[in-house]
């Protein structure tokens, strides 16, 4: 492979890593729920907007603002947090924000799936944080694993067709996992460990919360 091709692949990998950064996963999951052909898609518009704003604020804007501050102060060297200590710092803060979102969901009059989804995200983040202290797991892959479980659960639980959502998550998952391996940000083992962790923890959380 020529140097030009390697450069192009690295650019594509970087773009995919940004688009499907773990911080974006809660929002993507929410949009998947909104796009489903269930009664969940017909909840009041005002409630939809409230949940959307809550998720964007708690799980996107505030974490990005913190990461920017930490980067400016030299606490972290990249937004991908390649260093283990950096990852622990960002994961800890993300866990707090996911837990806050889950708590607020419990206080709001929202369907059970919304509560279960955001509680499960907090649980996945907690487990990946624990694993990260001893092993450099792929957070991108863990996030994709969680999305995959969300779609499969909705298909089975609500007996609906979500073909395009499922295909999109599978294709995106393959692309994201490759984007973490190609530039050698992660080994294949770290990526597969991340995916399996996301799938297993998310599935178990859904089973316990919505059985």
C-alpha positions in Angstrom: 0.0 0.0 0.0 1.4 3.4 -1.0 1.9 6.2 1.5 -0.9 8.2 -0.2 -3.3 5.3 0.3 -2.3 5.0 3.9 -2.8 8.7 4.5 -6.3 8.5 2.9 -7.2 5.5 5.0 -6.0 7.3 8.1 -8.1 10.3 7.3 -11.2 8.2 6.8 -10.5 6.4 10.0 -10.2 9.7 11.8 -13.5 10.9 10.4 -15.3 7.7 11.4 -13.8 7.9 14.9 -15.1 11.4 15.3 -18.6 10.7 13.9 -19.0 7.6 16.0 -17.1 8.8 19.1 -18.5 7.2 22.3 -19.9 10.6 23.4 -22.3 10.5 20.4 -23.7 7.1 21.1 -26.5 8.1 23.6 -27.8 10.6 21.0 -27.7 8.1 18.2 -29.6 5.6 20.4 -32.2 8.2 21.2 -32.7 8.9 17.5 -33.1 5.2 16.8 -35.8 5.0 19.4 -37.5 8.0 17.9 -37.4 6.4 14.4 -39.0 3.2 15.5 -42.5 2.2 14.4 -43.7 1.8 18.0 -45.8 3.9 20.3 -42.5 5.4 21.5 -42.4 7.4 18.3 -45.7 9.0 19.1 -45.0 10.4 22.5 -45.8 14.2 22.9 -43.5 16.4 20.8 -42.7 18.5 23.9 -41.5 15.5 25.8 -39.4 14.4 22.8 -37.8 17.9 22.7 -37.2 17.8 26.5 -35.5 14.4 26.3 -33.4 15.5 23.3 -32.2 18.7 25.0 -31.4 16.8 28.2 -29.3 14.2 26.3 -27.5 16.8 24.1 -26.8 19.0 27.1 -25.7 16.4 29.6 -24.0 13.9 27.4 -22.6 16.0 24.6 -22.2 19.7 25.3 -21.0 19.5 28.9 -18.6 16.6 28.3 -17.2 18.3 25.2 -16.8 21.6 27.2 -14.9 19.7 30.0 -12.7 17.9 27.5 -11.8 21.2 25.8 -10.9 22.7 29.2 -8.7 19.7 30.1 -7.1 19.8 26.7 -6.4 23.5 27.0 -4.8 23.0 30.4 -2.7 20.1 29.1 -4.4 17.5 31.3 -5.3 15.4 28.2 -3.2 15.5 25.0 -6.0 14.3 22.5 -9.7 14.1 22.5 -9.4 10.4 21.9 -7.6 10.1 25.3 -5.0 7.5 24.2 -3.3 7.5 27.6 -4.9 5.2 30.2 -5.0 8.0 32.9 -6.7 10.4 30.5 -9.3 7.7 29.6 -10.0 7.1 33.3 -10.5 10.8 33.9 -12.9 11.3 30.9 -14.8 8.0 31.6 -15.3 9.0 35.2 -16.8 12.3 34.3 -18.9 10.7 31.5 -20.2 8.1 34.0 -21.3 10.9 36.3 -23.2 12.7 33.5 -24.8 9.4 32.3 -25.8 8.7 35.9 -27.4 12.2 36.1 -29.2 11.7 32.8 -30.5 8.3 34.0 -31.6 9.8 37.4 -33.5 12.6 35.6 -35.2 10.0 33.3 -36.4 8.2 36.4 -37.9 11.5 37.7 -39.6 12.2 34.3 -42.8 10.6 33.1 -41.1 8.8 30.2 -41.6 5.3 28.7 -39.6 2.5 30.4 -37.3 1.9 27.4 -35.8 5.5 27.7 -35.0 4.9 31.4 -33.6 1.4 30.8 -31.5 2.7 27.9 -29.8 5.5 29.8 -29.3 3.4 32.9 -27.7 0.7 30.8 -25.4 3.3 29.2 -24.3 4.3 32.7 -23.7 0.6 33.6 -21.7 0.0 30.4 -19.6 3.1 31.1 -18.9 1.9 34.7 -17.8 -1.6 33.5 -15.6 -0.1 30.7 -14.1 2.2 33.3 -13.2 -0.7 35.5 -11.7 -2.6 32.6 -9.8 0.4 31.4 -7.8 0.5 34.7 -6.2 -2.8 33.7 -6.8 -3.1 29.9 -7.1 -0.7 27.0 -10.5 -1.6 25.8 -12.0 0.1 22.7 -14.7 2.5 23.9 -15.9 3.0 20.3 -16.6 -0.7 19.9 -18.3 -0.8 23.3 -20.6 2.0 22.2 -21.4 0.3 18.9 -22.1 -3.0 20.8 -24.6 -1.1 23.0 -26.4 0.4 19.9 -26.6 -3.1 18.3 -28.3 -4.5 21.4 -30.7 -1.6 21.5 -31.9 -2.3 18.0 -32.1 -6.1 18.5 -33.9 -5.7 21.8 -36.5 -3.4 20.2 -37.1 -5.8 17.3 -37.7 -8.7 19.7 -39.5 -6.9 22.4 -41.9 -4.9 20.3 -42.1 -7.4 17.4 -41.3 -4.7 14.8 -39.2 -4.4 11.7 -36.1 -2.3 12.0 -34.2 -3.6 9.1 -32.6 -0.3 8.0 -31.6 0.6 11.6 -30.1 -2.8 12.1 -28.2 -2.7 8.8 -27.0 0.8 9.5 -25.6 -0.2 12.9 -23.9 -3.3 11.6 -22.2 -1.4 8.7 -21.3 1.5 11.0 -19.9 -1.0 13.5 -17.7 -2.7 11.0 -16.4 0.6 9.7 -15.8 1.9 13.2 -14.0 -1.2 14.4 -11.8 -1.1 11.3 -11.1 2.6 11.9 -9.8 1.8 15.3 -7.5 -1.0 14.0 -6.2 0.5 10.8 -4.3 3.4 12.4 -3.2 1.1 15.2 -5.1 3.0 17.8 -6.3 -0.4 19.1 -5.4 -4.1 18.5 -8.1 -6.4 17.1 -8.3 -8.0 20.6 -9.0 -4.6 22.2 -11.7 -3.8 19.6 -13.4 -7.2 19.9 -13.2 -7.0 23.7 -14.9 -3.6 23.6 -17.7 -4.9 21.3 -18.4 -8.0 23.4 -18.4 -6.0 26.6 -20.8 -3.5 25.2 -23.1 -6.2 23.9 -23.0 -8.3 27.1 -23.4 -5.6 29.6 -26.1 -3.8 27.6 -28.1 -7.0 27.1 -27.8 -8.0 30.7 -29.0 -4.5 31.8 -31.9 -4.5 29.5 -32.9 -8.0 30.7 -32.8 -7.0 34.3 -34.5 -3.6 33.8 -37.2 -4.7 31.3 -37.9 -8.3 32.1 
